Amino acid sequence: MTSDTATDRGSKLERLVPRPLSRAVSIGRAPTRQEVAALAGAGFRSLINNRPDGEKDSPMTSLETAAAASDFGLAYAHIPVDGRNPLEKDVRAFAEALEALPQPVYAFCRSGGRSAALWALASVAEMTTATLIETCAKAGHDISFLAAKIDMRREMLEDADA
């Protein structure tokens, strides 16, 4: 019989495998309730759920995930995205959540791909397109198909600041 000790939570987190994109953000697959506890035990302070409710193989609904996050002292945001090419409104919502939520943040979807795309598009002011693509690739997600969109978003933000 196992207990819910810090060691247990750590071993559950190892199976989840959060992939860091920055000091503030890691990505990965959707956690179970036990893995939410492990994330909290590992020092994460917030969750961003990028899965729409009703998606196949979801371990929990958004409401269930929000409840688990609350139970384990984590802040929570739900920004559902269909596909790995997010809309601008989703990127803005993700960027706003990253600004508002306590860090570090664990952002998730089915595999982490949508969360990686959102992070890259939200981070265009901090890094070059090549660095964003390379960082996501190191985390196991190819977002090179978003290169033109990353460049256009950077230009859009620069034009808005001018």
Number of C-alpha atoms within 10 A of each C-alpha: 2 5 8 11 11 13 12 15 20 18 13 18 21 13 9 18 12 19 20 19 19 12 9 14 22 23 28 23 23 26 23 17 18 14 20 28 24 26 27 19 19 13 12 22 21 26 32 26 27 26 25 17 14 10 13 9 8 17 15 17 15 21 11 13 23 19 15 20 22 14 12 16 16 23 18 24 20 21 21 19 19 13 11 16 18 17 12 13 10 18 23 14 16 25 17 12 19 22 10 10 17 16 18 18 26 28 30 24 25 20 14 26 24 26 33 32 26 26 23 27 28 22 18 19 15 11 13 15 22 11 13 23 23 17 20 24 15 12 19 16 19 16 21 17 12 18 16 11 14 25 14 14 19 21 14 11 12 11 9 8 7 5
